Amino acid sequence: MTGMAEPHIGPYRLLRLLHEGGQGRVFLGQDDRLQRPVAVKIHALPDAPSARRQVLTEARLLARLQHPGVVQIHDVIASEQHLAMVMEYVSGCDLDELLAHTDLCLAESLEVIEGIAAALGAAASRQIVHGDLKTANVLVDREGHIKLADFGIAGLVGEARGGRGSLSCLSPEQARGAPLDTRTDLFALGCLLYRLLDGEYPFYRGGRLDRAALLSADYPPLAPLTPCGEPVPAALQTLVAQLLARDPARRPGSIAALRQRLHQLRRALPRRVNGGLLRVATPVFREETAADRPLPLPADLLRRGASHRDWWRSRLAWWPGPRPAVLSFSLLSVLLLVAAGALYRQQLPPPAVQLQPLQLSLAPGVALPEASGPSWLRGVVREQLQALELCLLVEPRAAADETLQLFLQCEEGLCLLGMTRDRVEGGASRYQQALLPPAAGAAAWESLIGEALARLYREP
């Protein structure tokens, strides 16, 4: 088979495909050196060099996040076109599978939310925002412990990185393309808690995200009884309202304080000796099998993939002199270059921008509205950029200062257009997005896209 190779990536032997989704494929693997199973998630890397560097930086950042409630990253292997994240393999089920099988009672729901909050607290201590909380990313292991997975779009506090978050737990600031912080994850946690207590997500109407309701934080009151028929305590209703506040400043002030409140709510419940979450989840646990299946793995990752964890150690290993001196000299050089670059940029002409092909992700059964296909969308972006007069569009093969990446994600009732501005020669990426209701029509789409582009190119 052209371009294919035996199922190994670095020292990791791949056994079978576990999951395939819009953000990559996940394989069950085996680390033969340490004799332990691993999960290997393979992503396609962006074309722009600066975007690839950003992905690798975030992967190394996540590999340093160590907590029992977070799925650990053991290794990061990259090639020119693909990235493999080698992670702890969690045998059990995810919350999505569990809720498809049964409803959770109040004690189990609080156990789940408290476990997620503990993992978010560990991430927050390193200034990491998850940004994509959803039931499929919440795992229950075979001891009944909660583990948070897939920080695939996680970023640092202050970055606007919400373009590919789950619509079921999208926050108002993500919908507006604003910078995110840990309070964004608290809003998503409120959406999950509401779902566990009510059986529906707070901002969904008829299976679709209601954008107006989300931006105004207008949601139906919680049902007085949980799906198990238990009354929802008033203190828990108050907590849900605070988590789902439109203004991030009105949400709980810290994750530590939130965990304390959740713990108090759990202690106030009647004691039951029934095994808790483990008893409920055990019938849903996935059966383990050693069955192999053909694995179409990218040959470039297999041949030339190199580990990027602790990359700086390998870069300094050859240096014969004192390493602190090397680091000091490098830091001084970087500072001088930054200062010179700042002076130079003051006289730069408008950047030459190369518009990249649109990446499209459609949920099953969802079609684009009439007259809004990929070519039409790229045309709208091109016209709006020309109207702004803040950059110069160039042809695909021409030299460019920047690239503009476009990503359209559509679920039933709502499309999200993400736009990432990347410097060709490196530098920080910038991101904005537009929420596009299909029923709004072409004129409204053009206006919303224009507003997002203006934010992307005008705001400092």
C-alpha positions, -999 to +999 in steps of 0.1 A: +000+000+000+015+033-011+028+055+017+019+030+044+042+011+068+041-014+097+021-002+127+048+013+149+054+050+158+087+054+174+089+027+201+051+023+203+034-007+187-001+001+176-028-026+180-061-013+168-082+018+161-102+030+192-118+061+178-119+084+148-133+119+149-129+154+135-098+162+155-078+130+148-076+092+152-070+074+185-052+040+186-047+015+213-009+009+215+017-009+236+049+005+250+071-026+249+099-009+269+077-003+300+051-031+292+021-008+294-008+000+271-010+035+257-034+056+237-019+073+206-038+102+191-027+113+156-033+148+143-026+164+110-003+194+115-013+228+100+005+239+069+018+272+083+052+268+101+041+292+129+009+272+134+029+240+136+052+255+162+022+266+182+008+231+182+041+216+194+045+243+221+010+235+235+017+197+233+048+201+254+029+223+278+002+197+283+029+170+288+040+188+319+005+187+334+006+159+360-026+152+380-045+119+388-076+134+373-060+143+340-051+118+313-013+119+312+007+126+281+038+103+280+054+114+248+050+137+218+062+125+184+061+148+154+070+147+117+067+173+090+029+166+085+016+148+116+017+148+154+013+118+176+004+123+213+012+092+233-011+092+263-022+071+293-047+045+282-079+047+303-098+015+303-135+020+311-160+043+294-167+080+288-195+101+302-212+102+268-214+064+267-226+063+303-254+088+298-266+069+267-270+038+289-285+054+321-293+086+340-271+095+369-286+103+403-276+133+424-247+117+443-231+103+411-236+136+392-218+156+419-191+129+420-185+134+383-185+172+385-162+173+415-138+151+396-138+173+366-133+204+388-103+188+404-087+183+370-096+218+359-080+232+391-047+214+382-048+229+347-056+264+360-026+263+383-005+262+350-026+288+333-041+262+310-077+265+296-092+232+284-117+250+261-135+218+249-153+203+279-179+177+268-192+143+278-169+125+254-138+140+271-148+129+306-136+093+313-145+069+340-118+044+347-123+008+361-119+020+397-147+046+393-123+076+391-129+106+368-102+116+343-104+146+320-091+139+285-084+157+252-069+190+259-065+191+221-075+227+217-063+238+251-044+271+253-029+296+277-051+320+296-058+351+276-058+334+242-089+334+219-089+297+211-126+288+213-132+281+176-135+243+178-151+238+212-181+217+216-213+236+208-231+219+237-209+236+263-199+267+244-195+299+265-207+334+255-171+346+253-161+317+230-191+326+208-179+362+206-143+351+199-130+368+231-099+358+250-105+328+273-096+321+309-104+295+335-139+310+339-147+297+304-142+262+317-164+269+346-193+279+323-188+246+304-188+228+337-221+245+344-235+232+311-224+197+320-239+199+355-272+213+341-272+183+316-268+158+344-295+174+366-320+182+339-314+157+310-309+185+285-283+211+278-293+246+289-290+265+256-303+238+232-338+241+218-350+211+198-316+196+196-300+229+183-279+255+199-299+287+204-272+314+198-294+343+211-301+324+243-264+316+248-253+352+243-279+364+268-275+335+292-312+329+289-320+292+298-350+274+312-350+269+350-338+235+361-365+209+365-374+205+402-365+168+400-334+150+386-339+123+360-338+098+389-367+117+406-347+134+434-354+170+443-326+194+433-313+213+464-317+251+463-280+255+470-272+234+439-297+255+418-278+286+429-245+271+420-257+262+385-270+298+380-236+312+390-217+289+367-239+299+338-236+336+344-231+355+311-205+378+327-174+358+337-169+381+367-201+368+382-190+331+381-173+314+410-141+332+419-119+302+420-120+265+413-108+257+448-139+275+463-161+257+438-147+223+448-154+232+485-190+239+476-194+207+457-179+187+485-204+203+510-233+195+487-222+159+485-218+156+522-253+169+527-269+141+507-282+110+525-256+083+528-260+053+506-239+022+505-243+012+468-209+016+451-216+051+437-204+059+403-184+027+399-215+006+403-234+026+377-206+027+352-194-009+354-220-023+330-210+002+304-172-005+305-158-014+271-148-050+266-110-053+261-098-073+231-064-079+215-079-081+180-058-062+155-070-044+124-052-029+094-038+005+104-033+031+076-007+051+094+011+081+078+045+068+066+063+102+072+054+100+109+067+065+111+100+072+093+110+106+105+089+113+136+110+127+165+100+131+201+094+167+211+091+163+249+120+180+267+133+191+233+155+218+248+176+192+266+186+175+234+194+209+217+219+217+245+234+182+249+261+188+224+273+221+240+308+215+256+308+246+279+286+257+308+250+255+298+238+285+319+261+307+298+245+294+266+210+301+279+220+336+291+235+344+257+205+330+239+181+350+260+201+383+254+200+376+217+163+370+217+157+402+236+178+422+212+160+407+182+126+415+197+136+451+203+149+455+168+118+438+154+095+462+172+113+492+157+112+477+123+075+468+124+066+505+129+076+512+093+061+480+077+036+482+049+003+463+051+010+426+053+007+404+022-019+377+031-023+343+014-058+330+019-057+292+026-083+266+014-114+263+036-114+233+060-149+219+064-164+198+092-201+188+089-219+168+115-237+137+101-269+147+082-260+184+082-258+202+048-246+238+041-273+263+035-280+272-001-255+295-018-230+292+011-205+266-001-167+267+004-161+288-028-188+314-018-174+317+017-138+322+005-152+349-018-169+367+010-137+366+031-117+379+002-142+408-005-144+418+032-106+418+035-103+440+005-129+464+019-109+467+052-078+478+033-056+466+061-038+439+041-028+429+006-042+396-007-018+376-029-021+346-051-014+311-036+021+308-051+032+343-044+054+354-015+033+363+016+039+377+050+009+359+066-016+331+059-053+332+068-066+298+078-103+292+075-122+264+093-160+259+091-177+236+116-215+230+112-239+212+135-276+212+132-289+248+135-255+266+137-222+270+118-190+283+132-164+299+110-129+301+127-102+323+112-066+320+122-040+346+112-005+332+110+029+348+103+048+329+077+081+335+094+069+328+129+052+348+156+020+346+176-011+334+159-044+354+162-078+339+161-114+352+156-146+334+148-181+341+135-213+322+146-234+318+115-271+307+119-281+290+086-315+306+087-301+341+088-294+342+051-264+352+029-265+390+038-264+383+075-235+358+070-215+385+051-221+410+079-210+386+106-179+375+087-170+411+081-173+420+118-151+390+128-124+400+102-125+436+114-117+423+150-090+400+136-071+428+117-080+460+136-079+451+173-044+452+189 
